[in-house]
Each structure stands twice: as C-alpha cells, then as structure tokens.
C-alpha cells in the first residue's frame, strides 16, 4: 500500500506533463489542477453496451452524477486466460452495479504506459478508486478472484 501511495503522486506529475504535451492516449489518469484523474466522453463502443468502457484521457465537457461514483478498473490482456475468464464476470457486475459504479478496462498490451503508471505487474488486476477524479485507491484485487471482487463492490459501491 505504501508503494501505491508513492506511485500516485508520481503519476499525477507524469500525467500533468503528458497533458501539457498534447499527447493523446487512451487513459483515465490525466490530471487536473487538483491532481485527480480525468475521463472523457467518447464515441459509443460495443463495450459500452455492456456497461464497461476503456480508460480515456480527457475530462468530459459536462460532468454527470456518474463522476462521483467509484471507478472500477480492470487491467487485463487478450492472451491472459484468467483475464478472459474474468471478463464476463466483470461485465455482469458492471451491469449489476450500473448507477453505483463506473467500470473501465485497460488492455495492458494496447496501453502499456497506463499499466506502467499504475505499477501493474500481473493480470488480471482490478483497482477500485473513490471516483474517476480521485487518486484515492480503495482496493486492489489481483488474479482471478470473482468472490473478492463481488465483496469489494458490495463494500464500496452502495
């Protein structure tokens, strides 16, 4: 946990630099003046139909009630067997907790810089943040562990 507490401020600095450079990548951890991750509204994708969307890099022009909900991020890879087994569980839970949490995915192969920023060394890894604009990490779940994920969601996403 101490490692995460050290990583998050460093991420805020890196993200601020990236935001200033105009670099565009698909991530949910760009920072604003108060060092909080930002998300963007993007064109609908097939994943949105299942209540799960990819990380995005810019804050939406209009904020909504969803901006105050916990953010649940699934770091995974297409080649990872446990990740593929967790995917339908994650999508089912995203539908079940629709309106109670915001669900996002990060493919570590497609977005290695995001995985590096969050110190992802094993997949699947699920991180739950206080909300999309907060750097406060509520919990981390590593490996295929649907029961632990359900327990965390029931605790943080009421």
N, C-alpha and C positions, 0 to 999 in steps of 0.2 A: 504494500500500500504506500510505503514511503517513496518507493521508486515512481509510482504513478503521481504522487504529489509533486515530485521534482520534474516529471516529464510535462505535466500540464502547463506550467508557466513557460517552459521552453517552447512548447507547441504554440502557445499564444504569440510569442515573439516571431517564430518562424512563419506562422500564418499571417501575421501583420506584414511581414516583409513580402511574402508572396502576394498578398492582396495589393500592396503598393506597386508591385512589379507588373501587375496586369495579367499575370499568369492565370490560365484557366484550367482547372482540373475538377473532376467530379468528386467533391468532398464536402463534409459538413462541419469543418472545424476552422474556417476562416474566422478572423476575429474582428470585432468592432472596437470602438474606443474603450469599452469596459472589459476587454479580453474574454469575450464569450463567443462560442461557435455560432456560425450563421448558416442558414439553409436558404435554398432558393426554390421558387416555384418553377417547374419545368414542364415541358410538354408531357401529356399523359403517356405512360408506357404500359405494356402488358402487366408489369409488376404492380402498378398502382391499382389494377383491378383486384389484386389480392391483398390490398392494404399495406404492401411493402414496397418502398421505393429506394433507389440508390441515394447515396450521400450526394449533396450538392454544395456548391461553393459560395453562393451569394444569398444574402438576406432578401426575402421577398419584399416587394414594394408595399404590400399591405399585410399586416400581421393578423393572425386569427387566434381563436381560442386554443387551437392545437399547439400554438407556440409556447404554451405554459405546461403542456403535458410532458411526462417523462419521455426521453428519447432512448429507444432500444436499438442498438446497432449490432448486426450480425456480420462479423468478419469471416469470410469463407473463401473457398476456391473450388473451381469446377472439377478438378482432379481428386478432390478430397471425399472419400467415401462417407465418413461421418457427417461432413457438411451436407452432402446430398440427402442423407437420411434425416437430417435436422431441418432441411428446407421446408418440407410440407408441414412439419410441426410448427415452425416459425410463422409460416403463412396462416395456418389455422389460428394460432394465438393472436396474430395481428388482426384477423377478422373478429375474434372474440373480444379483444381489447380495443376495438375501434372506438374512438372518442375518449379513451382513457390513457392512451399512449401513442407515440409516433414511432413507427418501425422503419428502419433503413437497413440497407445491405451494402457491404463493401467487398468486392471481389479483389482479393489481395494481389492477384496477378495483373489485373487491369489497372489497379490503383495502388502500386507498391509504396508510393510516397505517403499515403494515408496510413497504411499498415505500419510503416516505419515510424511515423509520428506518434502513433499510439502504442508502440512497442510490441506489436503483435508478433509472437514467435511460434505460435501454434494455432491451428484452426481445427474446428470452429472455436471462435472466441466471441462471446456476446458481452457487450458493455451497456450498462444502463446509466444514463445521465439524468440529472434532475430535470432538464428540459433542453430543447435544441440550442439555446443560447447560453447555457451554463457549462462551466468546466467542472462542476461538481460531479464526480463519478460516484454513483450509488453502489454499484457492484460489478464484478466481472465473473463470468461463467465460462470455463474452458472445457472443451471436449463435448462429446455427445451426451448431454445430460438434460433431457426434457423435463424431468421432475424438478430439478433445481431451478430451471428457467421458469416453470409454472409457479413455483414457490416465490421466486423473486418478483415476478409480475404481480402476484396477488398481494405482496407486501408493498410494492412501490407504485402500482398503477391502480389506484382505487377509484 
